[in-house]
Amino acid sequence: MAKYGIIRMQKFHKDAILGIQKHNQREGENSKNKDIDLNRTMLNYDLVNEDKIKYHEEIKKMTATRVKRKIRNDAVLVAEFFVSASPEYMHAMSPDEQRKYFEASLDHIAGKYGQQNILYAVVHNDEATPHMHVGFVPITE
């Protein structure tokens, strides 16, 4: 079977941020995602934040000092990378190897888009294939 890496990027506006936070941090009891195994949710972790954060509050903090003008209502507030690999590849790795895979992916993304712009890097081990959501606030000079 083929082994391949997966990365995709999606942009999110103001109205989607709370939903992304709830999904990533597994907030609320009733998820529409039937692939989530709640018995394994405790295996999830964030490579950037030790505790859960409020995405809107953190975005405001990040932009308050670094953005000099008013942010447009239709602005992209978070761009998110989804990082994974083929199920065969991911399941052949130990948890430590998977963590190193995700850390290397985060390092690459942070190097390209700025460590100061990274909002979260949540690894989900409670779904069929381990994967990571890396969100960054697209602040440029």
Rosetta constraint file for C-alpha pairs under 8 A:
AtomPair CA 1 CA 88 HARMONIC 7.57 0.50
AtomPair CA 2 CA 86 HARMONIC 7.61 0.50
AtomPair CA 3 CA 85 HARMONIC 7.30 0.50
AtomPair CA 3 CA 86 HARMONIC 5.53 0.50
AtomPair CA 3 CA 88 HARMONIC 6.70 0.50
AtomPair CA 3 CA 89 HARMONIC 5.59 0.50
AtomPair CA 4 CA 85 HARMONIC 5.50 0.50
AtomPair CA 4 CA 86 HARMONIC 5.36 0.50
AtomPair CA 4 CA 89 HARMONIC 7.35 0.50
AtomPair CA 5 CA 83 HARMONIC 7.80 0.50
AtomPair CA 5 CA 84 HARMONIC 6.11 0.50
AtomPair CA 5 CA 85 HARMONIC 4.05 0.50
AtomPair CA 5 CA 86 HARMONIC 6.40 0.50
AtomPair CA 6 CA 82 HARMONIC 7.62 0.50
AtomPair CA 6 CA 83 HARMONIC 5.64 0.50
AtomPair CA 6 CA 84 HARMONIC 4.95 0.50
AtomPair CA 6 CA 85 HARMONIC 4.92 0.50
AtomPair CA 6 CA 86 HARMONIC 7.37 0.50
AtomPair CA 7 CA 81 HARMONIC 6.47 0.50
AtomPair CA 7 CA 82 HARMONIC 5.38 0.50
AtomPair CA 7 CA 83 HARMONIC 4.58 0.50
AtomPair CA 7 CA 84 HARMONIC 6.49 0.50
AtomPair CA 8 CA 81 HARMONIC 5.47 0.50
AtomPair CA 8 CA 82 HARMONIC 5.27 0.50
AtomPair CA 8 CA 83 HARMONIC 6.93 0.50
AtomPair CA 9 CA 79 HARMONIC 6.76 0.50
AtomPair CA 9 CA 80 HARMONIC 5.44 0.50
AtomPair CA 9 CA 81 HARMONIC 4.38 0.50
AtomPair CA 9 CA 82 HARMONIC 6.35 0.50
AtomPair CA 10 CA 79 HARMONIC 5.70 0.50
AtomPair CA 10 CA 80 HARMONIC 5.31 0.50
AtomPair CA 10 CA 81 HARMONIC 6.57 0.50
AtomPair CA 11 CA 76 HARMONIC 6.18 0.50
AtomPair CA 11 CA 77 HARMONIC 7.80 0.50
AtomPair CA 11 CA 78 HARMONIC 6.07 0.50
AtomPair CA 11 CA 79 HARMONIC 4.39 0.50
AtomPair CA 11 CA 80 HARMONIC 6.32 0.50
AtomPair CA 12 CA 16 HARMONIC 5.94 0.50
AtomPair CA 12 CA 17 HARMONIC 6.74 0.50
AtomPair CA 12 CA 76 HARMONIC 5.54 0.50
AtomPair CA 12 CA 77 HARMONIC 6.12 0.50
AtomPair CA 12 CA 78 HARMONIC 5.24 0.50
AtomPair CA 12 CA 79 HARMONIC 6.03 0.50
AtomPair CA 12 CA 80 HARMONIC 7.70 0.50
AtomPair CA 13 CA 17 HARMONIC 6.81 0.50
AtomPair CA 13 CA 74 HARMONIC 6.52 0.50
AtomPair CA 13 CA 75 HARMONIC 6.13 0.50
AtomPair CA 13 CA 76 HARMONIC 4.73 0.50
AtomPair CA 13 CA 77 HARMONIC 5.46 0.50
AtomPair CA 13 CA 78 HARMONIC 6.93 0.50
AtomPair CA 14 CA 73 HARMONIC 7.67 0.50
AtomPair CA 14 CA 74 HARMONIC 7.53 0.50
AtomPair CA 14 CA 75 HARMONIC 7.58 0.50
AtomPair CA 14 CA 76 HARMONIC 7.35 0.50
AtomPair CA 14 CA 77 HARMONIC 6.33 0.50
AtomPair CA 16 CA 20 HARMONIC 6.32 0.50
AtomPair CA 17 CA 21 HARMONIC 6.21 0.50
AtomPair CA 17 CA 55 HARMONIC 6.86 0.50
AtomPair CA 17 CA 56 HARMONIC 7.00 0.50
AtomPair CA 17 CA 78 HARMONIC 7.66 0.50
AtomPair CA 18 CA 22 HARMONIC 6.18 0.50
AtomPair CA 18 CA 55 HARMONIC 7.15 0.50
AtomPair CA 18 CA 56 HARMONIC 7.51 0.50
AtomPair CA 19 CA 23 HARMONIC 6.18 0.50
AtomPair CA 20 CA 24 HARMONIC 6.01 0.50
AtomPair CA 21 CA 25 HARMONIC 5.88 0.50
AtomPair CA 21 CA 26 HARMONIC 7.94 0.50
AtomPair CA 21 CA 27 HARMONIC 7.73 0.50
AtomPair CA 21 CA 54 HARMONIC 7.33 0.50
AtomPair CA 21 CA 55 HARMONIC 6.36 0.50
AtomPair CA 22 CA 26 HARMONIC 5.46 0.50
AtomPair CA 22 CA 27 HARMONIC 4.64 0.50
AtomPair CA 22 CA 28 HARMONIC 7.02 0.50
AtomPair CA 23 CA 27 HARMONIC 6.68 0.50
AtomPair CA 23 CA 31 HARMONIC 7.84 0.50
AtomPair CA 24 CA 122 HARMONIC 6.49 0.50
AtomPair CA 24 CA 124 HARMONIC 7.93 0.50
AtomPair CA 24 CA 133 HARMONIC 7.47 0.50
AtomPair CA 25 CA 52 HARMONIC 6.70 0.50
AtomPair CA 25 CA 122 HARMONIC 7.77 0.50
AtomPair CA 26 CA 41 HARMONIC 7.86 0.50
AtomPair CA 35 CA 127 HARMONIC 5.50 0.50
AtomPair CA 35 CA 128 HARMONIC 6.67 0.50
AtomPair CA 36 CA 41 HARMONIC 7.85 0.50
AtomPair CA 36 CA 126 HARMONIC 5.56 0.50
AtomPair CA 36 CA 127 HARMONIC 4.89 0.50
AtomPair CA 36 CA 128 HARMONIC 7.83 0.50
AtomPair CA 37 CA 41 HARMONIC 6.68 0.50
AtomPair CA 37 CA 126 HARMONIC 5.18 0.50
AtomPair CA 37 CA 127 HARMONIC 6.16 0.50
AtomPair CA 38 CA 126 HARMONIC 6.80 0.50
AtomPair CA 39 CA 126 HARMONIC 7.63 0.50
AtomPair CA 40 CA 44 HARMONIC 7.71 0.50
AtomPair CA 40 CA 125 HARMONIC 6.85 0.50
AtomPair CA 40 CA 126 HARMONIC 4.77 0.50
AtomPair CA 41 CA 124 HARMONIC 7.58 0.50
AtomPair CA 41 CA 125 HARMONIC 6.90 0.50
AtomPair CA 41 CA 126 HARMONIC 5.03 0.50
AtomPair CA 43 CA 124 HARMONIC 7.52 0.50
AtomPair CA 43 CA 125 HARMONIC 5.78 0.50
AtomPair CA 43 CA 126 HARMONIC 6.88 0.50
AtomPair CA 44 CA 122 HARMONIC 7.26 0.50
AtomPair CA 44 CA 123 HARMONIC 5.52 0.50
AtomPair CA 44 CA 124 HARMONIC 4.86 0.50
AtomPair CA 44 CA 125 HARMONIC 5.34 0.50
AtomPair CA 44 CA 126 HARMONIC 6.83 0.50
AtomPair CA 45 CA 122 HARMONIC 5.75 0.50
AtomPair CA 45 CA 123 HARMONIC 5.36 0.50
AtomPair CA 45 CA 124 HARMONIC 7.06 0.50
AtomPair CA 46 CA 50 HARMONIC 6.70 0.50
AtomPair CA 46 CA 120 HARMONIC 6.69 0.50
AtomPair CA 46 CA 121 HARMONIC 5.26 0.50
AtomPair CA 46 CA 122 HARMONIC 4.19 0.50
AtomPair CA 46 CA 123 HARMONIC 6.02 0.50
AtomPair CA 47 CA 103 HARMONIC 7.47 0.50
AtomPair CA 47 CA 120 HARMONIC 7.26 0.50
AtomPair CA 47 CA 121 HARMONIC 5.30 0.50
AtomPair CA 47 CA 122 HARMONIC 6.45 0.50
AtomPair CA 47 CA 123 HARMONIC 7.68 0.50
AtomPair CA 48 CA 118 HARMONIC 7.86 0.50
AtomPair CA 48 CA 119 HARMONIC 7.43 0.50
AtomPair CA 48 CA 120 HARMONIC 5.48 0.50
AtomPair CA 48 CA 121 HARMONIC 5.76 0.50
AtomPair CA 48 CA 122 HARMONIC 7.93 0.50
AtomPair CA 49 CA 53 HARMONIC 7.53 0.50
AtomPair CA 49 CA 120 HARMONIC 6.59 0.50
AtomPair CA 49 CA 121 HARMONIC 7.91 0.50
AtomPair CA 53 CA 58 HARMONIC 7.37 0.50
AtomPair CA 54 CA 58 HARMONIC 6.30 0.50
AtomPair CA 55 CA 59 HARMONIC 6.06 0.50
AtomPair CA 55 CA 119 HARMONIC 7.67 0.50
AtomPair CA 56 CA 60 HARMONIC 6.24 0.50
AtomPair CA 57 CA 61 HARMONIC 6.34 0.50
AtomPair CA 58 CA 62 HARMONIC 6.15 0.50
AtomPair CA 58 CA 119 HARMONIC 7.48 0.50
AtomPair CA 59 CA 63 HARMONIC 6.13 0.50
AtomPair CA 59 CA 77 HARMONIC 7.50 0.50
AtomPair CA 59 CA 119 HARMONIC 7.69 0.50
AtomPair CA 59 CA 137 HARMONIC 7.00 0.50
AtomPair CA 60 CA 64 HARMONIC 5.74 0.50
AtomPair CA 61 CA 65 HARMONIC 7.36 0.50
AtomPair CA 62 CA 66 HARMONIC 6.80 0.50
AtomPair CA 62 CA 117 HARMONIC 7.63 0.50
AtomPair CA 62 CA 137 HARMONIC 7.92 0.50
AtomPair CA 63 CA 67 HARMONIC 5.14 0.50
AtomPair CA 63 CA 139 HARMONIC 7.61 0.50
AtomPair CA 64 CA 68 HARMONIC 7.96 0.50
AtomPair CA 66 CA 139 HARMONIC 7.73 0.50
AtomPair CA 67 CA 71 HARMONIC 7.94 0.50
AtomPair CA 67 CA 139 HARMONIC 7.44 0.50
AtomPair CA 71 CA 75 HARMONIC 6.70 0.50
AtomPair CA 76 CA 138 HARMONIC 7.56 0.50
AtomPair CA 77 CA 137 HARMONIC 5.76 0.50
AtomPair CA 77 CA 138 HARMONIC 6.86 0.50
AtomPair CA 78 CA 135 HARMONIC 6.07 0.50
AtomPair CA 78 CA 136 HARMONIC 5.49 0.50
AtomPair CA 78 CA 137 HARMONIC 4.76 0.50
AtomPair CA 78 CA 138 HARMONIC 6.56 0.50
AtomPair CA 79 CA 135 HARMONIC 5.66 0.50
AtomPair CA 79 CA 136 HARMONIC 5.51 0.50
AtomPair CA 79 CA 137 HARMONIC 6.43 0.50
AtomPair CA 79 CA 138 HARMONIC 6.78 0.50
AtomPair CA 80 CA 133 HARMONIC 6.46 0.50
AtomPair CA 80 CA 134 HARMONIC 5.37 0.50
AtomPair CA 80 CA 135 HARMONIC 4.20 0.50
AtomPair CA 80 CA 136 HARMONIC 6.35 0.50
AtomPair CA 81 CA 132 HARMONIC 7.91 0.50
AtomPair CA 81 CA 133 HARMONIC 5.70 0.50
AtomPair CA 81 CA 134 HARMONIC 5.04 0.50
AtomPair CA 81 CA 135 HARMONIC 6.39 0.50
AtomPair CA 82 CA 131 HARMONIC 7.06 0.50
AtomPair CA 82 CA 132 HARMONIC 5.76 0.50
AtomPair CA 82 CA 133 HARMONIC 4.79 0.50
AtomPair CA 82 CA 134 HARMONIC 6.54 0.50
AtomPair CA 83 CA 102 HARMONIC 7.65 0.50
AtomPair CA 83 CA 105 HARMONIC 7.51 0.50
AtomPair CA 83 CA 131 HARMONIC 5.62 0.50
AtomPair CA 83 CA 132 HARMONIC 5.07 0.50
AtomPair CA 83 CA 133 HARMONIC 6.46 0.50
AtomPair CA 83 CA 134 HARMONIC 7.78 0.50
AtomPair CA 84 CA 90 HARMONIC 7.65 0.50
AtomPair CA 84 CA 129 HARMONIC 7.74 0.50
AtomPair CA 84 CA 130 HARMONIC 6.68 0.50
AtomPair CA 84 CA 131 HARMONIC 4.57 0.50
AtomPair CA 84 CA 132 HARMONIC 6.51 0.50
AtomPair CA 85 CA 89 HARMONIC 6.30 0.50
AtomPair CA 85 CA 90 HARMONIC 6.02 0.50
AtomPair CA 85 CA 131 HARMONIC 7.73 0.50
AtomPair CA 86 CA 90 HARMONIC 6.30 0.50
AtomPair CA 86 CA 129 HARMONIC 7.98 0.50
AtomPair CA 87 CA 91 HARMONIC 5.92 0.50
AtomPair CA 87 CA 129 HARMONIC 5.61 0.50
AtomPair CA 88 CA 92 HARMONIC 6.11 0.50
AtomPair CA 89 CA 93 HARMONIC 6.81 0.50
AtomPair CA 90 CA 98 HARMONIC 6.90 0.50
AtomPair CA 90 CA 129 HARMONIC 6.90 0.50
AtomPair CA 90 CA 130 HARMONIC 6.76 0.50
AtomPair CA 91 CA 129 HARMONIC 7.50 0.50
AtomPair CA 93 CA 97 HARMONIC 5.53 0.50
AtomPair CA 93 CA 98 HARMONIC 5.93 0.50
AtomPair CA 94 CA 98 HARMONIC 6.19 0.50
AtomPair CA 95 CA 99 HARMONIC 6.17 0.50
AtomPair CA 96 CA 100 HARMONIC 6.30 0.50
AtomPair CA 97 CA 101 HARMONIC 6.19 0.50
AtomPair CA 98 CA 102 HARMONIC 6.27 0.50
AtomPair CA 99 CA 103 HARMONIC 6.01 0.50
AtomPair CA 100 CA 104 HARMONIC 6.01 0.50
AtomPair CA 101 CA 105 HARMONIC 6.24 0.50
AtomPair CA 102 CA 106 HARMONIC 6.10 0.50
AtomPair CA 102 CA 123 HARMONIC 7.81 0.50
AtomPair CA 102 CA 132 HARMONIC 6.91 0.50
AtomPair CA 103 CA 107 HARMONIC 6.10 0.50
AtomPair CA 104 CA 108 HARMONIC 6.25 0.50
AtomPair CA 105 CA 109 HARMONIC 6.31 0.50
AtomPair CA 106 CA 110 HARMONIC 5.94 0.50
AtomPair CA 106 CA 121 HARMONIC 7.24 0.50
AtomPair CA 106 CA 134 HARMONIC 7.22 0.50
AtomPair CA 107 CA 111 HARMONIC 5.94 0.50
AtomPair CA 108 CA 112 HARMONIC 6.33 0.50
AtomPair CA 109 CA 113 HARMONIC 6.00 0.50
AtomPair CA 109 CA 114 HARMONIC 7.71 0.50
AtomPair CA 110 CA 114 HARMONIC 4.80 0.50
AtomPair CA 110 CA 115 HARMONIC 4.58 0.50
AtomPair CA 110 CA 117 HARMONIC 7.76 0.50
AtomPair CA 110 CA 118 HARMONIC 6.76 0.50
AtomPair CA 111 CA 115 HARMONIC 6.65 0.50
AtomPair CA 113 CA 117 HARMONIC 6.89 0.50
AtomPair CA 113 CA 136 HARMONIC 7.79 0.50
AtomPair CA 113 CA 138 HARMONIC 7.71 0.50
AtomPair CA 114 CA 118 HARMONIC 7.00 0.50
AtomPair CA 117 CA 136 HARMONIC 5.22 0.50
AtomPair CA 117 CA 137 HARMONIC 5.20 0.50
AtomPair CA 117 CA 138 HARMONIC 6.71 0.50
AtomPair CA 117 CA 139 HARMONIC 6.79 0.50
AtomPair CA 118 CA 134 HARMONIC 7.44 0.50
AtomPair CA 118 CA 135 HARMONIC 6.06 0.50
AtomPair CA 118 CA 136 HARMONIC 4.24 0.50
AtomPair CA 118 CA 137 HARMONIC 6.50 0.50
AtomPair CA 119 CA 134 HARMONIC 7.58 0.50
AtomPair CA 119 CA 135 HARMONIC 5.39 0.50
AtomPair CA 119 CA 136 HARMONIC 5.05 0.50
AtomPair CA 119 CA 137 HARMONIC 6.66 0.50
AtomPair CA 120 CA 133 HARMONIC 7.56 0.50
AtomPair CA 120 CA 134 HARMONIC 5.61 0.50
AtomPair CA 120 CA 135 HARMONIC 5.28 0.50
AtomPair CA 120 CA 136 HARMONIC 7.09 0.50
AtomPair CA 121 CA 132 HARMONIC 6.46 0.50
AtomPair CA 121 CA 133 HARMONIC 5.51 0.50
AtomPair CA 121 CA 134 HARMONIC 4.22 0.50
AtomPair CA 121 CA 135 HARMONIC 6.46 0.50
AtomPair CA 122 CA 132 HARMONIC 5.38 0.50
AtomPair CA 122 CA 133 HARMONIC 5.20 0.50
AtomPair CA 122 CA 134 HARMONIC 6.50 0.50
AtomPair CA 123 CA 130 HARMONIC 7.09 0.50
AtomPair CA 123 CA 131 HARMONIC 5.68 0.50
AtomPair CA 123 CA 132 HARMONIC 4.19 0.50
AtomPair CA 123 CA 133 HARMONIC 6.49 0.50
AtomPair CA 124 CA 130 HARMONIC 5.64 0.50
AtomPair CA 124 CA 131 HARMONIC 5.51 0.50
AtomPair CA 124 CA 132 HARMONIC 6.08 0.50
AtomPair CA 125 CA 129 HARMONIC 7.11 0.50
AtomPair CA 125 CA 130 HARMONIC 4.75 0.50
AtomPair CA 125 CA 131 HARMONIC 7.00 0.50
AtomPair CA 126 CA 130 HARMONIC 7.36 0.50
